[in-house]
């Protein structure tokens, strides 16, 4: 059974789920920075996902 919370139907939903995943992993002590291979299954392509930390200037 597929999780309805992971139903990605558009780019904003994809960004929301991806952000939640990265935040949760970071809060649980997982080093998410780096490269991740995502193996394609059932005819889907393989993906290479790269996560980097972005240092932004503080808002004054």
Buried (B, 14 or more C-beta within 10 A) or exposed (E): EEEEEEEEEEEEEEEEBEEEEBEEEBEEEEEBEEEEEEEEEEEEEEEEEEBEEEEEEEEE
